[in-house]
């Protein structure tokens, strides 16, 4: 096992938490760390997903059924656990929605995410990665049943919410498959990163993320398996922040401390959820059996 991947994945997910904190900052160094640097989180996770697929899972039988367990079911649970309380709250006169409306879109978008991120927004990544494996099953597994998923999305919505996730997934496969000298990867990605910063800044995060991934992937470190915890943190940090933000804001007026507490509480309560999944085996379904 490459423990460097475990560390990279954990850091990437923590960065994603930053982007979902609630604040009114618009500039400054703290804003940069909260809003700009975290943009690399999802990019790096996409590369990791492709890399691990090619290194570990590409020849495994029943891969798609495993992805139903590890991706689709946790995705559905993570969104239903938000959807149901929101509907109940609305019945008692409390409206917690800001993107969706109380109609069929709660299912079509809030749960199925046909055109837009679901009611638990960060889980759009899980949705798109699952679709990547649907495409893999169709193309390489020659499973035409996948068209029952693909065609409705193409007709009524979007196959992928972010196609860059697919491209980065393929990039991860490329890095895993082609045994090009590491320093060639680093030199090429470094210079492309510099060029993109100067002339195509909107694309710089992709090349910088590739550089960071290649730089760290073979680093020999002593760490521990973080897969289940990282996954739970990805799935549930946003609702935890939404739940506790009003309480935090009532007691803490300092903007910086407020943001830090949001992040810490997301990590603390996810840690408690993780410990519950270790104690009660049935709860491992929340993290896809991890």
N, C-alpha and C positions, 0 to 999 in steps of 0.2 A: 504494500500500500504506500502511495505517495502522500505522506502527511502534509506535504506542502499544499496539496489540493484542498485538504480539509481546512487549512488555515486560510487560504485564498478565498474559499467559498464562504467561510464564516465572516471574514472581513467584508466581502462583497455584499452579503445580506445586511450587515450592520450599516453599511453605506446606504442601502436602500431604505432603511428605517429613517435616516436623516431626511430623505426627500418627502416623507409623509408626516413629519412633525408640523405642527400648526404654529405659525408665527407671522409677524408683520415686518420682518427685516427685508430690506431692499438692496443693501450694499454693505461693504465692509468685509473684513477678513473672516468674521464668523459666518456671514452670509455665504461667502465663497466655500467654506468647508461644509455648510449645511445644504447648499443648493447646487453647486457646481461639481465638486469632487464626487458626490454620490452618483452622478450620471454614469460613472464607470461601473457601477455595481451590476446592473442588469447585463451590460455588455460582456463583462468577465464571466458571469454565470452562464451566458449563452455559449461562450467558447468552451468552458468547462464541460457543459452538457455534451457537446459534440466530441470532445476529446475522450471523455469517459465512455461514451457509446462505442467509439471505434476501438478503444483499448480493451474494454471489458465485455460489452454486450452484443457486438455486431453479429456473432455467430450463435448466440443463444437461441434455443428453441422457445416457442411461446413468448417471445419478447413482447408482443403487443398486449397479451393478456396480463403480463407483469406491469406494463405501463398503465393499464386500466386501474390496477391496484395501487401503483405508486404515484400516479399523477391524477387520473380522472376522479377517483373516489375521494382523495383528500381535497381536491379542488371543489367538488360538489359540497362536501361537508363544511368546508371553510366558508362557503357562501351561504349555505342554508342556515348555518348558525347565526349569521347576521340578518338574513332575510326574514326569518320568523319573528325575532324580537322587534324588528322594525315594523312589521305588519301589526303585531300586537300593540305596540306603542301608538301607532296611528289610530287604532280602534279607540284608544283612550284619549285621543286628541293631541298626541305629540308627534310632530313631523321631523324625522331625522334625515330625510333625503335632501340632497342638494343637486343631484344630477338626474335622478330617475323620478318617475311619477307613479302614482298608485293605480296602475292599470296592468295590462298584459306585459308591458315593458319590464316589469319587475321579474318576469320569467325570461322573456326573450333576451333582455340585456343584463338584468341584475343577476341572473343565474347562468343562462346559456352564453351570454357575452357574444351575441351574433355580430354586432357592429361596433361595440365599445367595451371598455373595461367593465367587469362585473361589479356587484355591490361591494365586494371586498377588493378594491382596485389592484393591489399588488399581485393578486393571483392571476392577472391577465398573462403573466409570464408562464405560469403552469399551463394555462389554456393553450398558448401558442406552442409550447414545447410538446404538448400532447398531439397537436395537429402535425407537428414535424414527424412524430412517430406514426401517425396515421398515413402520411405520405410515404414513409419508409415501408410500412406494411403493404401499401398498394403497389409500390414500384418494385421492391425487392422480394416481398412475400407473395406478390401477385394475388392479393386478396381483394377481389372486386367488391366485397361487402363494404370496404372503406369508402366507396362512392356514395353510400347512404349518408355518410357524414360530410364528405367533401362537396357534393353537388348542392345540398340545401344551403351550405355556407356561401358558396359561389353565387347562388341565385338570390338569396335573401339577405346576405350580409357580407362579411369579409372572411376569407379563408384564414388569413393571418392578420392580427391587429398590428403587428410590427414585423415587416418582412426582413428587417435587419437581424432579427433573432435567428431566422433561417440561414441567412448568409454567414452569421457568426458561428452558428452550429457547424456549418460546412467548413469554416475556417478551423475550428477545433479538430475536425476529422483530418483535415489537411496536415495540421501540425503533428497529429498522432501517427499518421500513415507515412509521411515522407521524412526519412531520417536524415534531413539536411543538417549540417553542422549548426549547433545552437548559436554560434557567434555570427553566422550568416543571417539567421533569422533576426538576431538582435540588431545587427548593423542596418539591415534593410528596413526593419520596422522603426528603428530610431530615426533614420533620415527621412522616411516617409512621414513620420510624426512631426518632425520639424517643418517639413514642407507644408503639411496640412495646417499646422498652427499659423503659418505665415499667409497662406493663400486660400485654404479651404477649412476654416476653423470649425465649421459645423460637423466635419468628419473626423476631426482630430482625436476625439475620444475613442474611436474604433482602433486606430493605429497605436495609440498610446496603450490601450488595454491589451492589444496583442503583444506589444513590447514587454509590458509588466508580466503578463502570463508566461511568456517564454523565459523571461529573466528568473522567475521564481519557481517554475514548475519542477525543476530538478534539484531544488535546494534541499539539502539534507538537514532536517530539523526533527526534534523530538516534540511530538504533539499528541493529539488524541482524536478519535473519530467524532466528528461533529455533524455528520449527515442528518440525523434525526432532529437534533436541536436547531440546526440552521434552517431546516425545512419548516419546522414549526414556527420559528421566528419569522420567516418569510410569509407564512400563511396568516399569522394571527397578530403581528405587531400593529397593523393599522386599526383594527377594531379596539385593541387595548388602548391605543392613543386616543381614539375618539371617545372612549368611555371615560378616561381619566382626565382628559384635557380640561373640561369645565371645573373639575375639583382642583386641579393644579393651579389654574388661572385665578381661582377664588382666593387662594392663599399666597401665591407667588406672583408678584408683579414684575420682577426682573426678567426681561425677555430671554437673556442667556441661560439663566438658571431654570427658567420654565422649559426651554427646549431640552436641556440636559436631563431634567426630571422625566420628561416624556420618553426619552430614549432609555433611561435607566428602568423605568417602570415597565416598558415593553419587554426589556430583557429579563427583568425579575419575574414577571408573571408568565412569560414563556418558559422560563426555567422551571417554575412550579408545574406548568402543564407537562413539560418534558419528564419531570420526576414522576408524575402520575402515570405517564405512559410506560415508564420502567416498572412501576409497581403493579399496574393492572394491564396485563398483556393485551387484552381486548382493545385498549385505547391506542395501541400501535397503529390501528387503522387510520388515525389522524395524520400520521407521518408516513403513510404508505407502506407500513410493515417494517420500517427502518427501526 
